[in-house]
Amino acid sequence: MRKRKSNLREKLEKKLDHKIPDDKEVDHKKPLKDGGTNSLRNLHAISKKSHARKTAREARKRAK
């Protein structure tokens, strides 16, 4: 999984034409589990804290 994440990071950095800061993570706007893809249109960089909150919120929603 680590390699895939670094590939997504590199892909997004290339699109943005700059390096993503270390305190940011690449996130899927629409999660893969909900039909999202690894396309650039579905990726964005968010803070690690925001990413953890978003992931937890999505997991709670799927558990209902």
PDB file of N, CA, C and O in Angstrom:
ATOM      1  N   MET A   1       0.831  -1.196   0.000  1.00  0.00           N
ATOM      2  CA  MET A   1       0.000   0.000   0.000  1.00  0.00           C
ATOM      3  C   MET A   1       0.874   1.257   0.000  1.00  0.00           C
ATOM      4  O   MET A   1       0.500   2.255  -0.616  1.00  0.00           O
ATOM      5  N   ARG A   2       2.001   1.233   0.660  1.00  0.00           N
ATOM      6  CA  ARG A   2       2.875   2.394   0.740  1.00  0.00           C
ATOM      7  C   ARG A   2       3.328   2.859  -0.639  1.00  0.00           C
ATOM      8  O   ARG A   2       3.329   4.056  -0.926  1.00  0.00           O
ATOM      9  N   LYS A   3       3.713   1.913  -1.491  1.00  0.00           N
ATOM     10  CA  LYS A   3       4.179   2.248  -2.838  1.00  0.00           C
ATOM     11  C   LYS A   3       3.076   2.935  -3.625  1.00  0.00           C
ATOM     12  O   LYS A   3       3.326   3.925  -4.313  1.00  0.00           O
ATOM     13  N   ARG A   4       1.857   2.417  -3.529  1.00  0.00           N
ATOM     14  CA  ARG A   4       0.735   3.019  -4.253  1.00  0.00           C
ATOM     15  C   ARG A   4       0.522   4.456  -3.801  1.00  0.00           C
ATOM     16  O   ARG A   4       0.303   5.346  -4.623  1.00  0.00           O
ATOM     17  N   LYS A   5       0.587   4.685  -2.471  1.00  0.00           N
ATOM     18  CA  LYS A   5       0.378   6.038  -1.959  1.00  0.00           C
ATOM     19  C   LYS A   5       1.453   6.982  -2.476  1.00  0.00           C
ATOM     20  O   LYS A   5       1.146   8.114  -2.852  1.00  0.00           O
ATOM     21  N   SER A   6       2.713   6.538  -2.503  1.00  0.00           N
ATOM     22  CA  SER A   6       3.773   7.410  -2.994  1.00  0.00           C
ATOM     23  C   SER A   6       3.582   7.691  -4.476  1.00  0.00           C
ATOM     24  O   SER A   6       3.890   8.790  -4.936  1.00  0.00           O
ATOM     25  N   ASN A   7       3.074   6.709  -5.244  1.00  0.00           N
ATOM     26  CA  ASN A   7       2.804   6.938  -6.665  1.00  0.00           C
ATOM     27  C   ASN A   7       1.702   7.971  -6.851  1.00  0.00           C
ATOM     28  O   ASN A   7       1.778   8.801  -7.757  1.00  0.00           O
ATOM     29  N   LEU A   8       0.680   7.928  -6.005  1.00  0.00           N
ATOM     30  CA  LEU A   8      -0.391   8.924  -6.087  1.00  0.00           C
ATOM     31  C   LEU A   8       0.154  10.305  -5.739  1.00  0.00           C
ATOM     32  O   LEU A   8      -0.211  11.299  -6.368  1.00  0.00           O
ATOM     33  N   ARG A   9       1.021  10.363  -4.743  1.00  0.00           N
ATOM     34  CA  ARG A   9       1.636  11.633  -4.344  1.00  0.00           C
ATOM     35  C   ARG A   9       2.455  12.211  -5.504  1.00  0.00           C
ATOM     36  O   ARG A   9       2.361  13.400  -5.810  1.00  0.00           O
ATOM     37  N   GLU A  10       3.252  11.362  -6.137  1.00  0.00           N
ATOM     38  CA  GLU A  10       4.066  11.809  -7.273  1.00  0.00           C
ATOM     39  C   GLU A  10       3.182  12.277  -8.425  1.00  0.00           C
ATOM     40  O   GLU A  10       3.474  13.280  -9.076  1.00  0.00           O
ATOM     41  N   LYS A  11       2.114  11.550  -8.666  1.00  0.00           N
ATOM     42  CA  LYS A  11       1.171  11.895  -9.732  1.00  0.00           C
ATOM     43  C   LYS A  11       0.557  13.274  -9.484  1.00  0.00           C
ATOM     44  O   LYS A  11       0.472  14.092 -10.400  1.00  0.00           O
ATOM     45  N   LEU A  12       0.130  13.529  -8.245  1.00  0.00           N
ATOM     46  CA  LEU A  12      -0.485  14.808  -7.913  1.00  0.00           C
ATOM     47  C   LEU A  12       0.549  15.928  -7.935  1.00  0.00           C
ATOM     48  O   LEU A  12       0.255  17.030  -8.398  1.00  0.00           O
ATOM     49  N   GLU A  13       1.752  15.659  -7.443  1.00  0.00           N
ATOM     50  CA  GLU A  13       2.803  16.682  -7.468  1.00  0.00           C
ATOM     51  C   GLU A  13       3.127  17.090  -8.903  1.00  0.00           C
ATOM     52  O   GLU A  13       3.356  18.267  -9.184  1.00  0.00           O
ATOM     53  N   LYS A  14       3.146  16.122  -9.797  1.00  0.00           N
ATOM     54  CA  LYS A  14       3.424  16.426 -11.199  1.00  0.00           C
ATOM     55  C   LYS A  14       2.332  17.326 -11.768  1.00  0.00           C
ATOM     56  O   LYS A  14       2.621  18.285 -12.484  1.00  0.00           O
ATOM     57  N   LYS A  15       1.071  17.012 -11.446  1.00  0.00           N
ATOM     58  CA  LYS A  15      -0.051  17.835 -11.928  1.00  0.00           C
ATOM     59  C   LYS A  15       0.038  19.253 -11.367  1.00  0.00           C
ATOM     60  O   LYS A  15      -0.147  20.232 -12.089  1.00  0.00           O
ATOM     61  N   LEU A  16       0.325  19.347 -10.056  1.00  0.00           N
ATOM     62  CA  LEU A  16       0.375  20.651  -9.405  1.00  0.00           C
ATOM     63  C   LEU A  16       1.646  21.418  -9.758  1.00  0.00           C
ATOM     64  O   LEU A  16       1.724  22.630  -9.559  1.00  0.00           O
ATOM     65  N   ASP A  17       2.634  20.706 -10.279  1.00  0.00           N
ATOM     66  CA  ASP A  17       3.929  21.277 -10.637  1.00  0.00           C
ATOM     67  C   ASP A  17       4.688  21.818  -9.423  1.00  0.00           C
ATOM     68  O   ASP A  17       5.454  22.776  -9.534  1.00  0.00           O
ATOM     69  N   HIS A  18       4.463  21.188  -8.254  1.00  0.00           N
ATOM     70  CA  HIS A  18       5.245  21.499  -7.065  1.00  0.00           C
ATOM     71  C   HIS A  18       5.132  20.368  -6.061  1.00  0.00           C
ATOM     72  O   HIS A  18       4.219  19.546  -6.130  1.00  0.00           O
ATOM     73  N   LYS A  19       6.066  20.336  -5.133  1.00  0.00           N
ATOM     74  CA  LYS A  19       6.109  19.286  -4.122  1.00  0.00           C
ATOM     75  C   LYS A  19       5.016  19.531  -3.078  1.00  0.00           C
ATOM     76  O   LYS A  19       4.760  20.673  -2.695  1.00  0.00           O
ATOM     77  N   ILE A  20       4.386  18.471  -2.631  1.00  0.00           N
ATOM     78  CA  ILE A  20       3.379  18.558  -1.578  1.00  0.00           C
ATOM     79  C   ILE A  20       4.130  18.549  -0.242  1.00  0.00           C
ATOM     80  O   ILE A  20       4.969  17.674  -0.026  1.00  0.00           O
ATOM     81  N   PRO A  21       3.856  19.484   0.645  1.00  0.00           N
ATOM     82  CA  PRO A  21       4.552  19.527   1.932  1.00  0.00           C
ATOM     83  C   PRO A  21       4.386  18.229   2.722  1.00  0.00           C
ATOM     84  O   PRO A  21       3.388  17.524   2.571  1.00  0.00           O
ATOM     85  N   ASP A  22       5.373  17.923   3.565  1.00  0.00           N
ATOM     86  CA  ASP A  22       5.366  16.686   4.343  1.00  0.00           C
ATOM     87  C   ASP A  22       4.187  16.599   5.313  1.00  0.00           C
ATOM     88  O   ASP A  22       3.799  15.500   5.711  1.00  0.00           O
ATOM     89  N   ASP A  23       3.614  17.741   5.698  1.00  0.00           N
ATOM     90  CA  ASP A  23       2.490  17.710   6.647  1.00  0.00           C
ATOM     91  C   ASP A  23       1.145  17.486   5.938  1.00  0.00           C
ATOM     92  O   ASP A  23       0.092  17.549   6.573  1.00  0.00           O
ATOM     93  N   LYS A  24       1.180  17.229   4.643  1.00  0.00           N
ATOM     94  CA  LYS A  24      -0.038  16.969   3.860  1.00  0.00           C
ATOM     95  C   LYS A  24      -0.029  15.531   3.366  1.00  0.00           C
ATOM     96  O   LYS A  24       1.026  14.915   3.213  1.00  0.00           O
ATOM     97  N   GLU A  25      -1.224  15.009   3.120  1.00  0.00           N
ATOM     98  CA  GLU A  25      -1.385  13.674   2.567  1.00  0.00           C
ATOM     99  C   GLU A  25      -2.299  13.752   1.353  1.00  0.00           C
ATOM    100  O   GLU A  25      -3.139  14.645   1.244  1.00  0.00           O
ATOM    101  N   VAL A  26      -2.122  12.809   0.452  1.00  0.00           N
ATOM    102  CA  VAL A  26      -2.992  12.737  -0.722  1.00  0.00           C
ATOM    103  C   VAL A  26      -4.253  11.979  -0.331  1.00  0.00           C
ATOM    104  O   VAL A  26      -4.185  10.901   0.260  1.00  0.00           O
ATOM    105  N   ASP A  27      -5.384  12.546  -0.661  1.00  0.00           N
ATOM    106  CA  ASP A  27      -6.679  11.970  -0.304  1.00  0.00           C
ATOM    107  C   ASP A  27      -7.536  11.848  -1.554  1.00  0.00           C
ATOM    108  O   ASP A  27      -7.426  12.641  -2.489  1.00  0.00           O
ATOM    109  N   HIS A  28      -8.382  10.847  -1.545  1.00  0.00           N
ATOM    110  CA  HIS A  28      -9.376  10.684  -2.606  1.00  0.00           C
ATOM    111  C   HIS A  28     -10.601  11.508  -2.214  1.00  0.00           C
ATOM    112  O   HIS A  28     -11.164  11.303  -1.139  1.00  0.00           O
ATOM    113  N   LYS A  29     -11.008  12.416  -3.057  1.00  0.00           N
ATOM    114  CA  LYS A  29     -12.206  13.205  -2.780  1.00  0.00           C
ATOM    115  C   LYS A  29     -13.402  12.272  -2.608  1.00  0.00           C
ATOM    116  O   LYS A  29     -14.161  12.393  -1.646  1.00  0.00           O
ATOM    117  N   LYS A  30     -13.563  11.341  -3.549  1.00  0.00           N
ATOM    118  CA  LYS A  30     -14.576  10.293  -3.438  1.00  0.00           C
ATOM    119  C   LYS A  30     -13.806   9.004  -3.164  1.00  0.00           C
ATOM    120  O   LYS A  30     -13.043   8.556  -4.020  1.00  0.00           O
ATOM    121  N   PRO A  31     -13.987   8.399  -1.994  1.00  0.00           N
ATOM    122  CA  PRO A  31     -13.227   7.210  -1.624  1.00  0.00           C
ATOM    123  C   PRO A  31     -13.345   6.074  -2.645  1.00  0.00           C
ATOM    124  O   PRO A  31     -14.376   5.905  -3.295  1.00  0.00           O
ATOM    125  N   LEU A  32     -12.274   5.309  -2.765  1.00  0.00           N
ATOM    126  CA  LEU A  32     -12.276   4.165  -3.675  1.00  0.00           C
ATOM    127  C   LEU A  32     -13.399   3.199  -3.323  1.00  0.00           C
ATOM    128  O   LEU A  32     -14.034   2.630  -4.211  1.00  0.00           O
ATOM    129  N   LYS A  33     -13.647   3.013  -2.027  1.00  0.00           N
ATOM    130  CA  LYS A  33     -14.705   2.095  -1.580  1.00  0.00           C
ATOM    131  C   LYS A  33     -16.094   2.562  -1.995  1.00  0.00           C
ATOM    132  O   LYS A  33     -17.036   1.771  -2.042  1.00  0.00           O
ATOM    133  N   ASP A  34     -16.212   3.840  -2.293  1.00  0.00           N
ATOM    134  CA  ASP A  34     -17.506   4.391  -2.707  1.00  0.00           C
ATOM    135  C   ASP A  34     -17.561   4.654  -4.211  1.00  0.00           C
ATOM    136  O   ASP A  34     -18.422   5.390  -4.692  1.00  0.00           O
ATOM    137  N   GLY A  35     -16.629   4.041  -4.949  1.00  0.00           N
ATOM    138  CA  GLY A  35     -16.644   4.188  -6.400  1.00  0.00           C
ATOM    139  C   GLY A  35     -15.704   5.238  -6.954  1.00  0.00           C
ATOM    140  O   GLY A  35     -15.715   5.499  -8.157  1.00  0.00           O
ATOM    141  N   GLY A  36     -14.894   5.845  -6.107  1.00  0.00           N
ATOM    142  CA  GLY A  36     -13.921   6.824  -6.578  1.00  0.00           C
ATOM    143  C   GLY A  36     -12.793   6.148  -7.343  1.00  0.00           C
ATOM    144  O   GLY A  36     -12.662   4.924  -7.328  1.00  0.00           O
ATOM    145  N   THR A  37     -11.984   6.955  -8.008  1.00  0.00           N
ATOM    146  CA  THR A  37     -10.876   6.430  -8.801  1.00  0.00           C
ATOM    147  C   THR A  37      -9.563   7.107  -8.386  1.00  0.00           C
ATOM    148  O   THR A  37      -9.550   8.018  -7.559  1.00  0.00           O
ATOM    149  N   ASN A  38      -8.476   6.642  -8.976  1.00  0.00           N
ATOM    150  CA  ASN A  38      -7.170   7.256  -8.738  1.00  0.00           C
ATOM    151  C   ASN A  38      -6.872   8.357  -9.752  1.00  0.00           C
ATOM    152  O   ASN A  38      -5.717   8.751  -9.919  1.00  0.00           O
ATOM    153  N   SER A  39      -7.901   8.851 -10.426  1.00  0.00           N
ATOM    154  CA  SER A  39      -7.691   9.917 -11.409  1.00  0.00           C
ATOM    155  C   SER A  39      -7.297  11.202 -10.696  1.00  0.00           C
ATOM    156  O   SER A  39      -7.636  11.413  -9.531  1.00  0.00           O
ATOM    157  N   LEU A  40      -6.588  12.044 -11.403  1.00  0.00           N
ATOM    158  CA  LEU A  40      -6.153  13.314 -10.818  1.00  0.00           C
ATOM    159  C   LEU A  40      -7.332  14.169 -10.365  1.00  0.00           C
ATOM    160  O   LEU A  40      -7.221  14.927  -9.402  1.00  0.00           O
ATOM    161  N   ARG A  41      -8.456  14.047 -11.057  1.00  0.00           N
ATOM    162  CA  ARG A  41      -9.630  14.841 -10.680  1.00  0.00           C
ATOM    163  C   ARG A  41     -10.200  14.417  -9.331  1.00  0.00           C
ATOM    164  O   ARG A  41     -10.954  15.169  -8.713  1.00  0.00           O
ATOM    165  N   ASN A  42      -9.848  13.225  -8.871  1.00  0.00           N
ATOM    166  CA  ASN A  42     -10.368  12.714  -7.603  1.00  0.00           C
ATOM    167  C   ASN A  42      -9.337  12.801  -6.473  1.00  0.00           C
ATOM    168  O   ASN A  42      -9.595  12.317  -5.371  1.00  0.00           O
ATOM    169  N   LEU A  43      -8.189  13.401  -6.727  1.00  0.00           N
ATOM    170  CA  LEU A  43      -7.138  13.504  -5.708  1.00  0.00           C
ATOM    171  C   LEU A  43      -6.944  14.942  -5.271  1.00  0.00           C
ATOM    172  O   LEU A  43      -7.082  15.875  -6.062  1.00  0.00           O
ATOM    173  N   HIS A  44      -6.620  15.106  -3.989  1.00  0.00           N
ATOM    174  CA  HIS A  44      -6.236  16.413  -3.470  1.00  0.00           C
ATOM    175  C   HIS A  44      -5.361  16.200  -2.242  1.00  0.00           C
ATOM    176  O   HIS A  44      -5.357  15.122  -1.648  1.00  0.00           O
ATOM    177  N   ALA A  45      -4.628  17.229  -1.871  1.00  0.00           N
ATOM    178  CA  ALA A  45      -3.745  17.161  -0.706  1.00  0.00           C
ATOM    179  C   ALA A  45      -4.428  17.868   0.464  1.00  0.00           C
ATOM    180  O   ALA A  45      -4.878  19.007   0.342  1.00  0.00           O
ATOM    181  N   ILE A  46      -4.496  17.166   1.604  1.00  0.00           N
ATOM    182  CA  ILE A  46      -5.086  17.751   2.803  1.00  0.00           C
ATOM    183  C   ILE A  46      -4.172  17.453   3.992  1.00  0.00           C
ATOM    184  O   ILE A  46      -3.309  16.578   3.915  1.00  0.00           O
ATOM    185  N   SER A  47      -4.366  18.178   5.081  1.00  0.00           N
ATOM    186  CA  SER A  47      -3.539  17.965   6.262  1.00  0.00           C
ATOM    187  C   SER A  47      -3.772  16.566   6.825  1.00  0.00           C
ATOM    188  O   SER A  47      -4.833  15.974   6.628  1.00  0.00           O
ATOM    189  N   LYS A  48      -2.779  16.054   7.517  1.00  0.00           N
ATOM    190  CA  LYS A  48      -2.888  14.717   8.104  1.00  0.00           C
ATOM    191  C   LYS A  48      -4.061  14.639   9.079  1.00  0.00           C
ATOM    192  O   LYS A  48      -4.772  13.636   9.129  1.00  0.00           O
ATOM    193  N   LYS A  49      -4.252  15.698   9.846  1.00  0.00           N
ATOM    194  CA  LYS A  49      -5.347  15.733  10.821  1.00  0.00           C
ATOM    195  C   LYS A  49      -6.707  15.713  10.117  1.00  0.00           C
ATOM    196  O   LYS A  49      -7.610  14.977  10.517  1.00  0.00           O
ATOM    197  N   SER A  50      -6.842  16.521   9.075  1.00  0.00           N
ATOM    198  CA  SER A  50      -8.095  16.545   8.317  1.00  0.00           C
ATOM    199  C   SER A  50      -8.350  15.212   7.632  1.00  0.00           C
ATOM    200  O   SER A  50      -9.491  14.756   7.550  1.00  0.00           O
ATOM    201  N   HIS A  51      -7.290  14.593   7.144  1.00  0.00           N
ATOM    202  CA  HIS A  51      -7.420  13.304   6.471  1.00  0.00           C
ATOM    203  C   HIS A  51      -7.920  12.243   7.457  1.00  0.00           C
ATOM    204  O   HIS A  51      -8.791  11.443   7.116  1.00  0.00           O
ATOM    205  N   ALA A  52      -7.377  12.232   8.666  1.00  0.00           N
ATOM    206  CA  ALA A  52      -7.807  11.261   9.681  1.00  0.00           C
ATOM    207  C   ALA A  52      -9.281  11.467  10.032  1.00  0.00           C
ATOM    208  O   ALA A  52     -10.031  10.499  10.156  1.00  0.00           O
ATOM    209  N   ARG A  53      -9.696  12.728  10.191  1.00  0.00           N
ATOM    210  CA  ARG A  53     -11.101  13.012  10.509  1.00  0.00           C
ATOM    211  C   ARG A  53     -12.020  12.589   9.366  1.00  0.00           C
ATOM    212  O   ARG A  53     -13.070  11.989   9.599  1.00  0.00           O
ATOM    213  N   LYS A  54     -11.627  12.899   8.137  1.00  0.00           N
ATOM    214  CA  LYS A  54     -12.439  12.552   6.967  1.00  0.00           C
ATOM    215  C   LYS A  54     -12.571  11.037   6.842  1.00  0.00           C
ATOM    216  O   LYS A  54     -13.661  10.527   6.585  1.00  0.00           O
ATOM    217  N   THR A  55     -11.477  10.325   7.019  1.00  0.00           N
ATOM    218  CA  THR A  55     -11.495   8.866   6.922  1.00  0.00           C
ATOM    219  C   THR A  55     -12.402   8.262   7.987  1.00  0.00           C
ATOM    220  O   THR A  55     -13.165   7.340   7.699  1.00  0.00           O
ATOM    221  N   ALA A  56     -12.326   8.771   9.212  1.00  0.00           N
ATOM    222  CA  ALA A  56     -13.171   8.270  10.298  1.00  0.00           C
ATOM    223  C   ALA A  56     -14.645   8.548  10.010  1.00  0.00           C
ATOM    224  O   ALA A  56     -15.497   7.696  10.259  1.00  0.00           O
ATOM    225  N   ARG A  57     -14.942   9.724   9.493  1.00  0.00           N
ATOM    226  CA  ARG A  57     -16.325  10.102   9.149  1.00  0.00           C
ATOM    227  C   ARG A  57     -16.860   9.180   8.051  1.00  0.00           C
ATOM    228  O   ARG A  57     -18.005   8.734   8.121  1.00  0.00           O
ATOM    229  N   GLU A  58     -16.040   8.894   7.045  1.00  0.00           N
ATOM    230  CA  GLU A  58     -16.466   8.011   5.963  1.00  0.00           C
ATOM    231  C   GLU A  58     -16.695   6.578   6.469  1.00  0.00           C
ATOM    232  O   GLU A  58     -17.626   5.902   6.030  1.00  0.00           O
ATOM    233  N   ALA A  59     -15.857   6.131   7.376  1.00  0.00           N
ATOM    234  CA  ALA A  59     -16.004   4.776   7.934  1.00  0.00           C
ATOM    235  C   ALA A  59     -17.300   4.674   8.751  1.00  0.00           C
ATOM    236  O   ALA A  59     -18.015   3.676   8.664  1.00  0.00           O
ATOM    237  N   ARG A  60     -17.596   5.717   9.547  1.00  0.00           N
ATOM    238  CA  ARG A  60     -18.838   5.710  10.327  1.00  0.00           C
ATOM    239  C   ARG A  60     -20.052   5.682   9.398  1.00  0.00           C
ATOM    240  O   ARG A  60     -21.028   4.978   9.660  1.00  0.00           O
ATOM    241  N   LYS A  61     -19.983   6.450   8.318  1.00  0.00           N
ATOM    242  CA  LYS A  61     -21.095   6.509   7.359  1.00  0.00           C
ATOM    243  C   LYS A  61     -21.323   5.134   6.719  1.00  0.00           C
ATOM    244  O   LYS A  61     -22.465   4.701   6.566  1.00  0.00           O
ATOM    245  N   ARG A  62     -20.234   4.450   6.347  1.00  0.00           N
ATOM    246  CA  ARG A  62     -20.363   3.131   5.725  1.00  0.00           C
ATOM    247  C   ARG A  62     -20.869   2.086   6.712  1.00  0.00           C
ATOM    248  O   ARG A  62     -21.502   1.112   6.305  1.00  0.00           O
ATOM    249  N   ALA A  63     -20.599   2.273   8.013  1.00  0.00           N
ATOM    250  CA  ALA A  63     -20.991   1.295   9.036  1.00  0.00           C
ATOM    251  C   ALA A  63     -22.489   1.342   9.319  1.00  0.00           C
ATOM    252  O   ALA A  63     -23.034   0.395   9.886  1.00  0.00           O
ATOM    253  N   LYS A  64     -23.157   2.416   8.940  1.00  0.00           N
ATOM    254  CA  LYS A  64     -24.597   2.545   9.214  1.00  0.00           C
ATOM    255  C   LYS A  64     -25.423   1.628   8.367  1.00  0.00           C
ATOM    256  O   LYS A  64     -26.649   1.619   8.480  1.00  0.00           O
TER     257      LYS A  64
END
